Amino acid sequence: MIKHRGFPGRLPGTDYQFTIRRPSKKGATPLTTRERYADRRPADRRADEGFMMALWHCFGEEPFERGNLDAGRLSWLFGREVIAAEDDFDPASYDAMLRVNVPVARASFPDVFEGN
């Protein structure tokens, strides 16, 4: 499992986790598409925006390996703002390649892409 150096471990000042410390002995938690409802708490929305900002600043439009990125946090964006970057994508692999879906991410998080 690759560890993304320089990627924030959590949203500053909160317990919203962005990365994991070590791989699970049971294997990677599979990524799933989670529905984001309009009545989500503001703190959850800030966590999504902070995670997207970290992804954009670290990887931009380039494909990236899932590595030590938290599956729970990725799943809130997966299938919309973050998509598979390979045809034989395995949602339960630390080696899975992902990429930011820029048009969708810009629409969902305009403040992250302001000035870009």
N, C-alpha and C positions, 0 to 999 in steps of 0.2 A: 504494500500500500504506500503510495507516494504521499508525502506530507508537503502541503503547499506552504512554503516558507513565506512569511510576510502577509499571509492571509489572516485577518482578525479571528481570534478564537471565539468571540461572542460579541453581541451588540454592547458597546460601552455603557456601563451603568446598569446593566440588566443581567438576568440569567438566561437570556435567549442565546443558545449555543449555535455556533456556526461550523465548528470542526470537532472531530473526535481525537482522542489521544492515541489510541491503539486499535488495531483491527480486532473484531470479535472472533472468538474461537469458533463460533457457530457459523461464521461467514457474514458477508455484508447484508445489511437490511435492504430488501428490495425497494427501489424507488417506485412510487405510485403517484397518480395524479390526484391531488386533494382539491376539493371544491372550496373556493374562497367565497363566502357569503358576504353580502353587503353589511350585515350587522356585526362583523368581527370587531374586536376591541381595538382601540387606537394603538395600543402597545404592540399587538400582533401585526398591524399594518406597518408600523415603524420597523419592526424586525424584518419583515419581508423587504422593505425598501432598503434597509441597511445591508441586508445580504445581497440584494441585487447590485447595490453600489460597490460592494467588495468584489463581486464577480466581475463587474464591468472594469473596475480599476486594475484588477489582477490579470484578467484574460482578454478583455475586449471582445472582438469578434472571432478570435482564434479558438479552435477546439481545445478542450482541457480534459484531463483525466479526473474522474470522480475522487479518487484518493481518500483523503481524510475529511472531506466535506460531509457534514451531518445529513443523513438521509431524511430525517424529519423536516429539516429546514428546506432541503432541496425539493422535497415532495410538494411543498406549497407552491413552487414555481414550475415544477416539472410538467411537461406536456403543453405549456403555454410559453412562458418567458425563457425557459431552459428546455432544450430538446436534445434528442440523441444525435450524435455526430457521426454515427456509423450505421451501416445496414444490419449487421449482426449484433445489435445492441443487447446486452445482458443487464437488466435492471438490478441484479443481485451480485454485481461484480465491482470491486474497488477499482478495476482497470477500465471500466466503461468510459467511453469518450462522450462528452457533452459539449454543447455550445449555447451561447446566448442567442435567442431568436430576437434580433434587434428590433424589427418593426413592432412586434407584440410588446416587447419590454419597454420601448419608448412610449407606447400608448398607455401601458399600465403604470409606469413609473417615470413620468415626464421630468421630475426634479433631478433624477439620477443622470439624465442625458442632457440636461440644460447646458448649452454652450458647446456641445459636441456635435 
